[in-house]
Amino acid sequence: MRPSVSYGILCNGDFPGNPDVRDRLLSCDVVVCCDGAAASFMRFRKPEFVVGDMDSLPEDVRQELADQLFPVGEQESNDLSKAFRWICSLLRIGRGGTLPEFSITVFGAAGKREDHTLGNISLLADFAEYLGGCGVRGGLTMMTDYGMFVPVLDSCRMVLPEGQPVSLFAFDPELRIESSGLEYPTDSVRFDMWWKATLNRVSYQVVELRMSRPAKVLLYLPGWIDRPLDMERL
């Protein structure tokens, strides 16, 4: 089996305060810091790469990390998007060839500014769609101090403990998601507002989400931090 490479993206929101989340970040094989996030990460070690327009990176850190800086000056996307594209370029995604097994986990995406938080969370679904369009199935998650966001693009089956809280966010009012294993079935939900399928709970350990068509959906699991998510497509 090919070795799995773990990539971590550290955004410039709140640095992980949860010890399990922080350990998960520090254990990544490759860490890409978004611009000013490098200053916080330097309390532990040097990141492998710092990507962004460098407008929020202190001068002393900039000098110390001169060999790790890779400025991207365009302003059409935020630093998280730039970091994601940087990892894709490292993996040569979209250029053919055989890819190693890999995972990408986003940290520090929440906190400080709510508009940045919402934008970062929604980008996770876009990133998953891009990877899927390239035929890539690398693991993609976002970790906060309180739980995990996971993108879902098509019908799937998950194994979760009974009583586990779970929320679904979709961005398509025409989408329908039939579900089993949840306390509140989602079959009749119209996803025209983000709150429509939140605050649900697992009632049976095998949860199935059967989507009417491929779409961008985000799953949030509060408290789900240091356990792998057992998910398969239907």
C-alpha positions in Angstrom: 0.0 0.0 0.0 1.3 3.5 -0.9 2.1 5.6 2.1 -0.5 8.2 3.1 0.7 11.9 3.3 -1.1 14.3 5.6 -1.3 17.9 4.6 -2.4 20.6 7.0 -3.6 24.1 6.1 -3.4 26.6 9.0 -5.6 29.7 8.4 -5.1 32.9 10.3 -8.2 32.6 12.5 -8.0 31.4 16.1 -5.1 29.1 16.6 -6.2 25.6 17.8 -6.7 25.7 21.6 -8.0 22.2 21.9 -4.9 20.0 22.6 -6.2 17.1 20.4 -6.7 19.5 17.5 -3.4 21.1 18.0 -1.7 17.7 18.1 -3.4 16.7 14.9 -2.1 19.9 13.3 1.5 19.3 14.5 1.4 15.7 13.4 0.7 16.7 9.7 3.6 15.7 7.4 3.4 19.0 5.5 1.9 22.2 7.0 1.0 25.1 4.7 0.4 28.4 6.6 -1.9 31.1 5.3 0.2 34.3 5.5 0.1 35.6 9.1 -0.8 32.2 10.6 2.9 31.3 10.3 3.6 33.6 13.3 1.4 31.5 15.6 2.7 28.2 14.2 6.3 29.3 14.8 5.8 28.8 18.5 6.0 25.1 17.8 8.1 24.6 14.6 8.7 26.0 11.2 6.0 25.3 8.6 7.0 23.7 5.3 5.4 26.5 3.3 3.8 29.9 3.8 1.4 31.0 1.1 -0.4 34.3 0.6 0.1 38.0 -0.2 2.2 38.3 3.0 0.4 41.4 4.1 -0.1 40.2 7.7 3.2 38.5 8.3 5.5 40.3 10.8 8.8 41.4 9.4 10.9 39.3 11.8 8.9 36.2 11.0 9.2 37.0 7.3 13.0 37.1 7.6 13.2 33.9 9.6 11.0 32.0 7.1 12.6 33.5 4.0 13.1 30.0 2.5 9.5 28.9 3.2 7.7 32.0 1.8 5.8 31.7 -1.5 4.0 34.9 -2.2 0.8 34.8 -4.2 -0.3 38.3 -4.9 -3.7 37.9 -6.7 -6.7 39.2 -4.8 -9.4 37.2 -6.5 -9.3 34.5 -3.8 -8.5 34.3 -0.1 -5.4 32.8 1.4 -7.1 29.5 2.2 -7.9 29.0 -1.5 -4.3 29.9 -2.3 -3.0 27.3 0.2 -5.3 24.6 -1.2 -4.1 25.3 -4.8 -0.5 25.2 -3.5 -1.1 21.7 -2.2 -2.8 20.7 -5.4 0.3 21.8 -7.3 2.6 19.8 -5.0 0.5 16.7 -5.6 0.2 17.6 -9.3 -3.5 17.2 -9.2 -5.1 17.8 -12.6 -1.9 16.9 -14.4 -2.3 13.2 -14.7 -0.1 10.5 -13.2 -0.5 8.4 -10.1 -1.1 10.2 -6.8 0.0 9.0 -3.4 -2.7 8.5 -0.8 -3.2 11.8 1.0 -5.4 13.8 3.3 -5.9 17.6 3.6 -7.1 19.0 6.9 -7.9 22.7 7.4 -7.2 24.3 10.8 -7.7 27.8 12.2 -10.5 28.6 9.8 -12.9 29.9 12.5 -12.6 32.8 15.0 -11.7 36.5 14.9 -14.1 37.4 12.0 -17.4 35.6 11.4 -17.4 36.6 7.7 -14.1 34.8 7.2 -15.4 31.8 9.1 -18.4 31.4 6.9 -16.4 31.9 3.8 -13.8 29.4 4.8 -16.4 26.7 5.7 -18.2 27.1 2.4 -15.0 26.8 0.5 -14.6 23.3 1.8 -17.4 22.2 -0.4 -15.8 23.9 -3.4 -12.5 22.2 -2.7 -14.2 18.8 -2.5 -16.0 19.4 -5.9 -12.7 20.4 -7.5 -10.9 17.2 -6.2 -13.9 15.1 -7.4 -13.8 16.7 -10.8 -10.1 15.7 -11.1 -11.0 12.1 -10.1 -9.2 12.5 -6.8 -10.6 11.0 -3.6 -8.2 12.3 -1.0 -9.6 12.9 2.5 -10.7 16.5 3.1 -11.8 17.8 6.4 -11.9 21.0 8.5 -11.2 20.8 12.2 -12.2 23.4 14.8 -11.8 23.2 18.6 -15.3 21.8 18.8 -15.7 19.4 15.9 -15.3 18.5 12.3 -16.7 19.6 8.9 -16.7 17.0 6.2 -17.8 17.6 2.6 -20.3 15.2 1.0 -20.8 15.3 -2.8 -23.0 12.2 -3.3 -25.0 9.5 -1.5 -23.1 7.9 1.2 -23.1 5.6 4.2 -21.4 6.3 7.6 -20.9 4.4 10.8 -21.5 6.7 13.8 -22.2 6.1 17.5 -25.8 6.3 18.5 -26.5 9.7 20.1 -23.8 11.5 18.1 -25.0 15.1 17.2 -24.9 15.9 13.5 -25.9 18.8 11.3 -26.2 19.0 7.5 -25.7 22.1 5.4 -26.6 22.2 1.7 -26.6 25.0 -0.8 -29.3 23.8 -3.3 -33.0 24.3 -2.7 -33.8 21.7 -5.4 -31.8 19.0 -3.7 -33.5 16.3 -1.7 -31.7 14.0 0.8 -33.5 10.9 2.0 -31.9 9.7 5.3 -31.9 6.7 7.6 -30.3 6.4 11.0 -31.1 9.9 12.0 -33.6 11.0 14.8 -35.1 13.5 12.4 -35.4 12.3 8.8 -34.4 14.8 6.2 -36.6 13.4 3.4 -38.9 16.4 3.3 -36.3 19.1 4.0 -36.0 21.9 1.4 -32.4 23.2 1.7 -33.2 26.9 1.1 -31.8 28.0 4.5 -28.7 26.8 6.3 -30.5 25.9 9.5 -33.0 23.5 7.9 -31.1 20.2 8.7 -29.1 21.2 11.7 -29.1 19.9 15.3 -30.0 16.3 14.4 -28.8 13.2 16.2 -27.8 9.7 15.2 -30.5 7.1 16.2 -28.9 4.1 14.6 -25.1 3.5 14.1 -25.4 3.1 10.3 -26.4 6.4 8.7 -27.3 6.7 5.1 -27.8 9.9 3.1 -29.3 9.3 -0.3 -29.1 12.4 -2.4 -31.4 13.1 -5.4 -28.4 14.1 -7.4 -24.7 15.1 -6.8 -24.5 18.3 -4.9 -22.3 20.2 -2.4 -23.2 19.3 1.2 -21.3 19.8 4.4 -21.6 17.5 7.4 -20.7 18.8 10.8 -19.9 16.5 13.7 -19.5 18.3 17.0 -16.9 16.6 19.3 -15.7 14.4 16.4 -12.0 15.3 16.5 -9.5 12.4 17.0 -11.5 9.6 15.4 -11.5 8.6 11.7 -14.8 9.0 9.9 -16.0 5.7 8.4 -17.7 6.8 5.2 -18.4 5.1 1.9 -20.2 6.2 -1.2 -23.4 4.4 -2.1 
